[in-house]
Amino acid sequence: MAVEEQLPALLPNAPEPAKVGSTLEYLDISVSFPHLLTSIDVKSIRAKLGLTQKEFAARFCFDVDSVQNWEQGRCQLDTPPRILLAVIAKHPEAVEDVLG
């Protein structure tokens, strides 16, 4: 009897997670993508807070150009800002408190 072992792997620079996932599944490697790693809508988070891009960037210590690029889909979110944005989405006051 084979022993199944789960080994998590983080692929932060995978340009198309769905393609990577289907390729791995084809190789009989089961894949799951935590919600945090697959879906962050920066514009929605910002709009929910009623902030302009400039205000959002200033409040949460982001570069305005980065916020614009994320919203326009011109660049992928790296893991650290993705995690921070996930926290901002659920508890913006906690991030504001920490940032002072």
The 8 nearest C-alpha neighbors of each residue, nearest first, counted from 0:
[[1, 2, 3, 4, 5, 27, 28, 29],
 [2, 0, 3, 4, 5, 27, 28, 29],
 [1, 3, 4, 0, 5, 6, 28, 29],
 [4, 2, 1, 5, 0, 6, 29, 28],
 [3, 5, 2, 6, 1, 7, 29, 28],
 [6, 4, 7, 3, 29, 8, 28, 2],
 [5, 7, 4, 8, 3, 9, 29, 30],
 [8, 6, 5, 9, 30, 31, 4, 10],
 [9, 7, 10, 6, 11, 30, 5, 31],
 [8, 10, 11, 7, 12, 13, 36, 32],
 [9, 11, 13, 12, 8, 16, 19, 14],
 [12, 10, 13, 9, 78, 77, 36, 14],
 [13, 11, 10, 14, 77, 75, 15, 9],
 [12, 14, 10, 15, 16, 11, 19, 18],
 [15, 13, 12, 16, 75, 19, 11, 18],
 [14, 16, 18, 17, 13, 19, 20, 12],
 [17, 15, 19, 18, 13, 20, 14, 37],
 [16, 18, 20, 19, 15, 21, 22, 32],
 [19, 17, 21, 20, 16, 15, 22, 23],
 [18, 20, 16, 22, 17, 21, 23, 15],
 [21, 19, 17, 23, 18, 22, 30, 16],
 [20, 22, 24, 18, 23, 19, 25, 17],
 [23, 21, 25, 19, 20, 24, 18, 26],
 [22, 24, 26, 20, 28, 25, 21, 19],
 [23, 25, 27, 28, 21, 26, 22, 29],
 [26, 24, 22, 27, 23, 21, 28, 20],
 [25, 27, 23, 24, 28, 22, 29, 21],
 [28, 26, 24, 25, 29, 23, 22, 30],
 [29, 27, 24, 23, 26, 30, 25, 22],
 [30, 28, 24, 27, 31, 23, 20, 26],
 [29, 31, 20, 28, 24, 32, 23, 21],
 [32, 30, 33, 29, 20, 34, 7, 17],
 [31, 33, 34, 36, 37, 30, 35, 16],
 [32, 34, 35, 36, 31, 37, 38, 30],
 [35, 33, 37, 36, 38, 32, 39, 31],
 [36, 34, 33, 37, 38, 85, 39, 82],
 [35, 37, 34, 33, 38, 32, 81, 78],
 [36, 38, 34, 35, 32, 33, 39, 16],
 [37, 39, 35, 34, 36, 40, 33, 81],
 [38, 40, 41, 37, 81, 35, 85, 84],
 [41, 39, 43, 42, 44, 38, 70, 69],
 [40, 42, 44, 43, 70, 39, 45, 69],
 [43, 41, 45, 44, 70, 40, 46, 69],
 [42, 44, 46, 40, 45, 41, 47, 48],
 [45, 43, 41, 47, 42, 46, 88, 40],
 [44, 46, 42, 48, 43, 47, 50, 41],
 [45, 47, 49, 43, 48, 44, 42, 50],
 [48, 46, 44, 49, 45, 43, 50, 42],
 [47, 49, 45, 46, 50, 44, 55, 91],
 [50, 48, 46, 47, 45, 51, 55, 44],
 [51, 49, 48, 55, 54, 45, 46, 52],
 [50, 52, 54, 53, 55, 49, 45, 46],
 [51, 53, 55, 54, 56, 50, 63, 66],
 [52, 54, 56, 51, 55, 63, 57, 50],
 [55, 53, 51, 57, 56, 52, 50, 58],
 [56, 54, 52, 58, 57, 53, 50, 51],
 [57, 55, 61, 53, 63, 54, 59, 58],
 [56, 58, 54, 60, 55, 59, 53, 61],
 [59, 57, 55, 56, 60, 54, 95, 61],
 [58, 60, 56, 57, 61, 55, 95, 98],
 [61, 59, 57, 56, 58, 62, 98, 55],
 [62, 60, 56, 59, 63, 57, 65, 66],
 [61, 63, 65, 64, 56, 66, 60, 57],
 [64, 62, 66, 56, 65, 53, 61, 67],
 [63, 65, 67, 62, 66, 68, 61, 69],
 [66, 64, 68, 62, 63, 67, 69, 61],
 [65, 67, 63, 69, 64, 68, 70, 62],
 [68, 66, 64, 70, 65, 69, 71, 63],
 [67, 69, 73, 65, 71, 70, 66, 74],
 [70, 68, 72, 66, 71, 67, 74, 65],
 [69, 71, 67, 68, 72, 42, 41, 66],
 [72, 70, 68, 73, 69, 67, 74, 66],
 [73, 71, 69, 74, 70, 68, 75, 67],
 [74, 72, 68, 71, 69, 75, 70, 67],
 [75, 73, 72, 68, 69, 76, 71, 65],
 [76, 74, 77, 69, 72, 73, 14, 12],
 [75, 77, 81, 78, 80, 74, 69, 79],
 [76, 78, 79, 80, 81, 75, 11, 12],
 [77, 79, 81, 80, 82, 11, 76, 36],
 [80, 78, 82, 81, 77, 83, 76, 84],
 [81, 79, 83, 82, 78, 84, 77, 76],
 [82, 80, 78, 84, 79, 83, 76, 77],
 [83, 81, 85, 79, 80, 84, 78, 86],
 [82, 84, 80, 86, 85, 81, 87, 79],
 [83, 85, 87, 81, 86, 82, 80, 88],
 [86, 84, 82, 88, 83, 87, 81, 89],
 [85, 87, 83, 89, 84, 88, 90, 82],
 [88, 86, 91, 84, 90, 85, 89, 83],
 [87, 89, 85, 86, 44, 90, 84, 91],
 [90, 88, 86, 87, 91, 85, 84, 92],
 [91, 89, 87, 92, 93, 86, 88, 94],
 [92, 90, 87, 94, 93, 95, 88, 89],
 [91, 93, 95, 90, 94, 96, 87, 97],
 [94, 92, 96, 91, 95, 90, 97, 87],
 [93, 95, 97, 91, 96, 92, 98, 87],
 [94, 96, 92, 98, 93, 97, 99, 91],
 [97, 95, 93, 99, 94, 98, 92, 91],
 [98, 96, 94, 99, 95, 93, 92, 59],
 [97, 99, 95, 96, 94, 59, 60, 58],
 [98, 96, 97, 95, 94, 58, 93, 59]]
